[in-house]
Every structure is written in structure tokens, then in C-alpha cells.
Amino acid sequence: MFSAFVNAFKIKELRDRIFFTAGLIVLCRVAANIPCPGIDTANLQHYFETKMTADSAGGQFMGMLDLFSGGALQQFAIGALGIMPYISASIIMQLLTPVIPSLEKLQREGEAGRNKINQFTRYLTIVICLVQGAMAAVAMSDPQRLGLPSPDPGQSLVANPGAGFIMMSVCVLTAGTMILVWFGERITEKGIGNGVSIIITINIIERLPQSIMGLYEMLAAGVTGNMRFSYVHVLLLLIVFAVVTAATVMLTQGQRRVPIQMARSVLGGQGQKSTYIPLKVNFAGVMPIIFAGAILIFPGAILRMIPSQTCQRWSVYFNHDTYTYMVCYGVLIMLFSYFWVANMFNPLQVSDNLKKEGAYIPGIRPGAPTAEFLDYSMTRVTFAGALFLTALAIFPMLLYKWFQIPYNVASFFGGTSLLIIVGVTIDTLSQLESYLVMKNYDGFLKRGRLRGRRG
């Protein structure tokens, strides 16, 4: 495996792509560490450390944004919005394409149509940046206006709050996000891997040193919460991490192969060619977790804003470390898993394509019976994947609640962080593998091949 990395630098084209990708990643990290003008970074850091805890609604919201920005939000840097507005715009366009006939027609026009859809996605990204940038600037000027805790007396987050600061911040944050989007597109075109996904992954990995430091501090203190903590516990955590990572790889790579037969010409005669349709176990990827987490931010925040003791009591049930939150979180993940599959997987279209190509599933008649079989099979596969995804998402919360493991450490034991890291790593290594095999070098595996998520 290590020889494969060495061989990657022997291929000039691949070496240039790797260095190009690394250079743009460095620029992305620079953008995440340059604060916007007018921000008091010392007060802002103190505010995050004391007010934005993992068990508060505001802390969950800010924590999710800070996760994908690579810590840029804690400094209110020019890359504070990260690349998530572009991801949100892409998701919206994917959901609208099957619904709006004009977009569906553009998608069928090939490369030219996809370029137009990409341009619409960029325009929508700017709109989302303007909205999110304004909300972020208002939150910095007056956190209470958005239901967030107020800073300590005498510790203003902004030197000169007002309309001027908000307008300037919106422009800076929007420009920062669009620069990151441009970096991501250049990585995809001239680098290695999917640029947008790599930027998100690097931003998540940026928190890994802090998590390791947190683990070291727990070991040095010898306790975590009301429990003793020793080298044995560290070893057990490492074993659990290895097992969870292996399970995440299985979830990411898992698929059910539906065999199909295709007619082909063999020396002027007719023969049969066998292949298969891969039905992915985790077809929706990390999207159900993101959707569920984003929705559950609002109930607790809204209840806290209502001046009623009853609402204040009910808001506690939406804290991040409560069982009611975990149950709601799991149910939403299951629902969004089916929602995503229902929007993105069309068994009727797959059945029609098979019929046009003269292919069929053995034992299943073409047409409506094939569509029903694919729908039934995908429903069962999705149930297993959604159940596994739910367990993976809730596991870090249980570590935080049962064993008092700091959440910045527990978050790497499942959930969004681990899923994105594993998925993007597999995709990137798969692309490296294809370059190595094309140049007659050994790949990362001596037997078989590294199968990417698109495989």
C-alpha cells in the first residue's frame, strides 16, 4: 500500500495533480483563518467556549456550521460559511430537477444542459450566501436577535455593530464562499478527487488535532465526568474506533447486485451477456443526517424564544444529550433516507431503460413487473441502510451521554464526520488507483481492486 503512494509520485501527471490539489487546500485553510474586519476574535473565542455548548440549541446549530467550515466560524473568517451554501444549492437543484420539466429537459441535453444547471446552482449559491451571511452578521452583532445566548457584559463580539458591518460582512462572506467553490471546481478539473468533497473533508479533519488533545487531557486528568479514565479506556476507544470505521466502510460500499441479462451479437449470432444493477445500501449517503440535524435545531430554539414556563420545560427535551432528541433524530434519519431514495431512484425509468436496451432481470417480466421488483428490492435495501445509518449517527451521542466523552472527540466515532471522511477517502483512492493501474503500476490492493462509491 505504501509503495502505491510512492508510485503515485513517479507519474508526472498524477504528481502534478496531487501538488495542485495540496496547494489549493492550503489556500482554503488560509481563508478559514483570516477574520472578517470588525470582529473581536478574543471575545468571539471566549463566547464559543462558554456559551456555545454541545447540549444547547445554539451550540448544535453553530457546531454544525463550524464543522463544515473547518473552525472558520469560531473566528468569523472570510470562509466562515464554508462551502455548505453550494452543497445546499446543489441539493435543492437535485430535488427540483425531477419536479420542474424545464430542468429535467436540460439534464437530458447532455454536457450543455448540465453546464446550464451548474450555472443556476452557482446563482442559487449566491442567494443562499446572502441570506446566511446576513444571519451570521446579525448573530455577531446581536446574538439574542436569533435566539442565541448573549455575550458576557462588556464583551462585544463586534467593534462597531450596525448596518455597515452587516453589509460589509455579507459581501466578504459571499465572496469567500464563491472563491472556495471556484477552488473546488479547479480541484475536480485539474486535481485529484471531487474538489468540493475534499474541501469539506479537510475542514472536518482540521478538528482532529483538537479531538486528540481532548483525549490526552482526559487521560492526564484521569477522570471524565464521574468516571475514571486510564490507558485501558484509550485502548478500548481505539478498538471501538477501528470497528466503527470498518462498519462505516461496509455501509458506504455495501450494495445489492440485481443480475440482468443483455442480448449481444456473437460472431453474427445471438448470445447473452450477464451484468448487474447495483442497489446501494446507503443510497442517500450523509444527507439524511444533515437534514435531520438541521430540522431538530429549530424546535428547541423556538420554544426557548417563547416567554412561557411550559415552553421552557418542553425545550429541554430537544437538548442534544436527551433520549427524546435521539429518538426524534433517528426517526427523521429513517424518513429522510426513504425521502431521498424516492426522489433520486426512479424504478420506472430504470425499467424502461432496460427494456430499450433489450435487457431483463431473470425470472421477471419486462415493464411494470420489473419496476415493481426494483421498487420492492430498493425498499428493503434502504431499510437496512437507514437502520445502520441511524445507529451510526446516534452512537457518538451515546458516548457523550453515557461515558462523558467530550463531543469533539465522540463526533469522530460516527455520524456526519466519519461518513464524509470515509466516503471521500474511498473516492479519492479509487481515482488514484485508476491512474496507477493505467500506467501499469500496482494499486493499493494486491488482490482485487479498490471499489469507489460510484462502482
C-alpha positions in Angstrom: 0.0 0.0 0.0 2.8 2.4 0.9 4.6 1.6 -2.4 1.4 2.7 -4.2 1.7 6.2 -2.7 5.4 6.2 -3.7 4.5 5.1 -7.3 1.9 7.9 -7.4 4.7 10.5 -7.4 6.5 8.7 -10.2 3.7 9.6 -12.6 4.2 13.2 -13.7 0.6 13.9 -14.5 -0.6 12.4 -11.2 2.2 14.1 -9.3 1.2 17.5 -10.7 -2.5 16.9 -9.8 -1.6 15.9 -6.2 0.5 19.1 -5.8 -2.1 21.2 -7.4 -4.8 19.8 -5.0 -2.5 20.3 -2.0 -1.8 23.9 -2.9 -5.5 24.8 -3.2 -6.2 23.0 0.1 -3.6 25.3 1.8 -5.4 28.4 0.3 -8.7 27.1 1.7 -7.2 26.8 5.1 -5.8 30.3 4.8 -9.3 31.6 4.0 -10.5 29.8 7.2 -8.1 31.8 9.4 -8.4 35.4 8.2 -11.1 37.1 10.3 -13.6 39.5 8.8 -13.0 43.2 9.5 -14.5 44.5 12.7 -14.5 41.2 14.7 -13.0 40.9 18.2 -11.6 37.4 17.8 -10.6 37.1 21.5 -14.2 37.8 22.7 -15.6 35.6 20.0 -13.4 32.6 21.0 -14.4 33.1 24.7 -18.1 33.3 23.6 -17.9 29.9 21.8 -16.0 28.3 24.7 -18.5 29.5 27.4 -21.9 29.8 25.6 -21.9 27.5 22.6 -22.0 24.2 24.4 -23.0 20.9 22.6 -26.1 20.4 24.7 -27.7 23.8 23.8 -29.7 24.5 20.7 -27.5 27.4 19.7 -24.4 25.2 20.2 -25.8 22.5 17.9 -26.5 25.0 15.2 -23.1 26.7 15.4 -21.4 23.4 15.9 -22.8 22.0 12.6 -21.8 25.2 10.7 -18.4 25.2 12.3 -17.8 21.6 11.5 -18.1 22.2 7.7 -16.2 25.5 7.8 -13.2 23.9 9.5 -13.3 26.2 12.5 -13.7 29.3 10.4 -16.9 30.3 12.1 -15.3 30.5 15.5 -13.1 33.2 14.1 -15.8 34.6 11.8 -13.2 34.3 9.0 -13.8 35.1 5.3 -14.5 31.4 4.8 -16.9 31.2 7.7 -19.9 30.0 5.6 -17.6 27.3 4.1 -18.8 25.5 1.0 -22.1 24.4 2.5 -24.2 27.1 0.6 -23.0 25.4 -2.6 -23.9 22.0 -1.2 -27.3 23.3 -0.2 -27.9 24.8 -3.6 -26.8 21.5 -5.3 -29.2 19.5 -3.2 -32.1 21.9 -4.0 -31.4 21.7 -7.7 -31.3 17.9 -7.5 -34.6 17.8 -5.8 -36.2 20.3 -8.2 -34.9 18.7 -11.4 -37.4 15.8 -11.4 -40.2 18.2 -10.5 -39.6 21.0 -13.0 -39.9 19.8 -16.6 -37.6 22.5 -18.0 -34.8 21.4 -15.6 -35.4 17.8 -16.5 -35.2 18.7 -20.1 -31.8 20.5 -19.6 -30.5 17.4 -17.8 -31.3 15.2 -20.8 -29.4 17.6 -23.1 -26.0 16.2 -22.1 -23.0 18.3 -21.2 -24.5 21.7 -22.4 -27.6 21.1 -20.3 -25.6 20.1 -17.2 -23.4 23.3 -17.6 -26.6 25.4 -17.5 -27.8 23.6 -14.4 -24.4 24.2 -12.8 -24.7 27.9 -13.6 -28.1 28.0 -12.0 -26.6 26.3 -9.0 -24.0 29.0 -8.6 -26.6 31.7 -8.8 -28.6 29.9 -6.1 -25.4 29.6 -4.0 -25.1 33.4 -4.1 -28.7 33.8 -2.9 -28.1 31.4 0.0 -24.8 33.1 0.9 -26.6 36.5 1.1 -29.2 35.0 3.4 -26.8 33.0 5.6 -24.2 35.8 5.6 -26.8 38.3 6.8 -27.9 35.9 9.6 -24.3 35.3 10.6 -23.5 39.1 10.7 -26.7 39.8 12.8 -25.7 36.9 15.1 -22.3 38.5 15.6 -23.8 42.0 16.2 -26.7 40.9 18.5 -26.8 37.1 19.2 -30.1 37.5 21.1 -32.0 38.5 18.0 -31.6 35.0 16.7 -32.3 33.3 20.0 -28.6 32.7 20.8 -27.1 33.4 24.3 -25.8 37.0 24.8 -22.1 37.5 25.5 -20.8 38.4 28.9 -21.3 42.0 30.0 -18.7 44.3 28.4 -17.6 41.7 25.8 -19.0 42.8 22.5 -18.2 40.4 19.5 -18.1 43.3 17.0 -16.2 46.6 17.5 -18.7 48.8 15.6 -22.0 46.9 15.1 -24.6 48.2 12.7 -25.9 48.2 9.2 -22.4 48.9 7.8 -20.9 45.9 9.5 -23.7 43.7 8.3 -23.4 44.8 4.6 -19.6 44.5 4.6 -19.7 41.0 6.2 -22.3 39.8 3.8 -20.1 40.8 0.8 -17.0 39.3 2.4 -18.6 36.0 3.3 -20.3 35.6 -0.1 -17.0 36.3 -1.9 -15.2 33.8 0.4 -17.7 31.1 -0.3 -17.6 31.6 -4.1 -13.8 31.5 -4.0 -14.0 28.2 -2.2 -16.5 26.9 -4.8 -14.1 28.0 -7.5 -11.2 26.2 -5.7 -13.4 23.1 -5.5 -14.2 23.1 -9.3 -10.5 23.6 -10.1 -9.5 20.6 -7.9 -12.1 18.5 -9.7 -10.8 19.7 -13.1 -7.1 19.8 -12.6 -6.5 18.0 -9.3 -7.4 14.6 -7.8 -10.8 13.7 -6.4 -14.0 15.7 -6.1 -12.9 19.2 -5.1 -16.0 20.2 -3.1 -16.0 16.9 -1.1 -12.2 17.2 -0.5 -12.6 20.7 0.9 -15.4 19.6 3.3 -13.3 16.6 4.4 -10.2 18.7 5.1 -12.3 21.1 7.1 -13.6 18.2 9.2 -10.1 16.7 9.7 -8.9 20.1 10.9 -10.7 19.4 14.1 -8.9 16.1 14.6 -5.9 17.5 16.5 -8.3 19.3 18.9 -10.0 15.9 19.5 -6.7 14.1 20.1 -5.7 16.9 22.5 -9.1 16.5 24.3 -8.4 12.8 24.6 -5.0 13.5 26.0 -6.4 15.9 28.6 -8.9 13.3 29.7 -6.0 10.8 30.1 -3.9 13.3 32.0 -6.7 14.2 34.4 -7.5 10.6 34.9 -11.3 11.2 35.0 -14.1 12.1 32.6 -17.2 13.3 34.3 -17.8 11.0 37.2 -15.8 8.1 35.7 -12.1 7.1 35.9 -10.2 7.2 32.7 -7.0 5.3 32.0 -4.8 3.8 29.3 -7.1 0.8 29.1 -10.0 3.1 28.2 -7.9 4.8 25.5 -7.2 1.3 24.0 -10.8 0.4 24.1 -11.8 3.6 22.4 -9.2 3.0 19.7 -10.6 -0.5 19.2 -14.2 0.9 19.0 -13.0 3.5 16.5 -11.5 0.8 14.3 -14.7 -1.3 14.4 -16.9 1.7 13.7 -14.7 2.8 10.8 -14.9 -0.7 9.4 -18.7 -0.7 9.7 -18.8 2.7 8.0 -16.8 1.4 5.1 -19.2 -1.6 4.8 -22.1 0.8 4.9 -20.6 3.1 2.2 -19.5 0.2 -0.1 -22.5 -2.1 0.5 -24.8 -2.9 -2.4 -27.2 -5.5 -3.6 -26.4 -6.6 -7.1 -29.5 -7.4 -9.1 -28.5 -9.7 -12.0 -29.6 -8.7 -15.5 -29.2 -10.4 -18.9 -28.3 -8.4 -22.0 -28.6 -9.6 -25.6 -25.5 -9.1 -27.8 -24.2 -10.3 -31.1 -21.6 -13.0 -31.0 -19.9 -13.6 -34.4 -23.2 -12.9 -36.3 -25.3 -14.9 -33.8 -27.1 -14.1 -30.7 -25.6 -14.5 -27.2 -26.2 -13.4 -23.7 -24.1 -11.0 -21.6 -24.6 -11.1 -17.8 -24.2 -8.0 -15.7 -26.0 -6.4 -12.7 -27.7 -3.3 -11.3 -26.0 -2.1 -8.1 -28.6 -1.1 -5.4 -26.6 0.8 -2.8 -27.4 0.1 0.8 -26.7 3.7 1.8 -28.1 5.3 -1.3 -28.8 8.7 0.4 -25.3 9.0 1.8 -24.9 11.6 4.6 -27.9 13.7 3.5 -30.4 12.2 6.0 -28.1 13.0 8.9 -27.6 16.6 7.7 -31.4 17.1 7.1 -32.4 15.6 10.5 -29.8 17.6 12.4 -30.8 20.9 10.7 -34.5 20.4 11.4 -34.0 19.5 15.1 -32.2 22.7 15.7 -35.4 24.8 15.4 -37.9 23.2 17.9 -35.7 23.9 20.9 -34.7 27.3 19.7 -38.3 28.3 19.0 -39.5 27.1 22.4 -36.8 29.0 24.2 -37.8 32.2 22.5 -41.4 31.9 23.8 -41.8 33.5 27.2 -43.7 30.7 28.8 -42.6 28.3 31.6 -44.3 25.4 29.8 -42.3 26.1 26.6 -39.1 26.4 28.6 -39.7 23.0 30.2 -40.5 21.4 26.8 -37.4 22.9 25.2 -35.3 20.7 27.5 -36.5 17.6 25.6 -34.7 18.9 22.5 -31.3 19.2 24.1 -28.6 17.3 22.3 -28.0 14.8 25.1 -31.6 13.7 25.8 -33.2 10.5 24.7 -36.1 12.3 23.2 -33.8 14.2 20.9 -32.1 10.9 19.9 -35.4 9.2 19.2 -36.6 12.1 17.0 -33.2 12.2 15.4 -33.3 8.5 14.5 -36.9 8.7 13.2 -36.1 11.7 11.0 -33.0 9.9 9.6 -35.1 6.9 8.6 -37.8 9.2 7.0 -35.2 11.2 5.0 -33.5 8.1 3.9 -36.7 7.0 2.2 -37.5 10.5 1.0 -34.1 10.8 -0.7 -34.4 7.4 -2.4 -38.0 8.2 -3.5 -36.7 11.4 -5.2 -33.5 10.1 -6.7 -34.3 6.5 -7.6 -36.9 6.0 -10.3 -37.7 2.3 -10.8 -40.0 3.0 -13.8 -37.2 4.9 -15.6 -34.7 2.1 -14.9 -37.2 -0.5 -16.1 -37.8 1.5 -19.3 -34.0 1.8 -19.9 -33.6 -1.9 -19.5 -36.4 -2.6 -21.9 -35.0 -0.2 -24.5 -31.5 -1.9 -24.3 -33.0 -5.4 -24.6 -32.0 -6.3 -21.0 -34.1 -8.0 -18.4 -33.9 -9.4 -14.9 -34.0 -13.3 -15.0 -37.4 -14.5 -13.8 -39.0 -11.0 -14.0 -41.0 -9.8 -17.0 -40.0 -6.5 -18.5 -42.1 -3.4 -17.9 -44.2 -2.9 -14.8 -43.2 -6.2 -13.1 -39.5 -5.1 -13.3 -40.3 -1.7 -11.9 -42.2 -3.3 -9.0 -39.4 -5.7 -8.3 -36.8 -2.9 -8.3 -39.0 -0.8 -6.0 -39.5 -3.7 -3.6 -35.8 -4.6 -3.6 -34.7 -0.9 -3.1 -37.2 -0.5 -0.2 -35.8 -3.5 1.7 -32.2 -2.4 1.0 -33.0 1.1 2.1 -34.5 -0.1 5.4 -31.3 -1.9 6.3 -29.1 1.0 5.2 -31.3 3.6 7.1 -31.2 1.5 10.2 -27.4 1.2 10.1 -27.1 4.9 9.3 -29.3 5.8 12.3 -27.2 3.6 14.7 -24.0 5.2 13.3 -25.4 8.8 13.8 -26.6 8.2 17.4 -23.5 6.3 18.6 -21.4 9.5 19.2 -24.3 10.9 21.3 -24.4 7.8 23.5 -20.6 8.0 24.0 -21.1 11.6 25.1 -24.1 10.9 27.4 -23.0 7.5 28.9 -19.3 7.9 29.2 -18.9 11.7 29.3 -16.5 11.6 26.3 -16.2 15.2 25.0 -18.3 15.7 22.0 -15.5 16.9 19.8 -13.9 13.5 20.5 -17.0 11.4 20.2 -18.1 13.1 16.9 -15.3 11.1 15.1 -16.8 7.8 16.2 -19.7 8.0 13.7 -22.2 10.5 12.3 -21.5 13.1 9.7 -17.8 13.4 10.2 -16.9 9.7 9.8 -19.2 9.1 6.9 -17.8 12.0 4.9 -14.2 11.2 5.7 -14.6 7.5 4.7 -16.7 8.2 1.6 -14.4 10.9 0.2 -11.3 8.9 1.0 -12.6 5.9 -0.8 -13.5 8.0 -3.9 -10.0 9.7 -3.9 -8.1 6.5 -3.5 -10.2 4.9 -6.2 -9.2 7.7 -8.6 -5.6 7.3 -7.6 -5.9 3.5 -8.2 -7.2 4.0 -11.7 -4.2 6.2 -12.6 -1.7 3.7 -11.2 -3.3 0.7 -13.0 -3.5 2.7 -16.2 0.3 3.3 -16.0 0.9 -0.4 -15.2 1.8 0.2 -11.5 0.4 -1.9 -8.6 -2.6 -0.4 -6.9 -3.4 -0.1 -3.2 -4.6 -3.7 -3.1 -2.6 -6.7 -4.2 -5.8 -8.7 -4.8 -9.0 -7.4 -6.3 -9.4 -3.6 -6.7 -10.4 -0.6 -4.7 -14.1 0.0 -5.5 -15.2 3.6 -5.3 -18.7 4.7 -4.3 -19.6 5.0 -8.0 -18.7 1.4 -8.6 
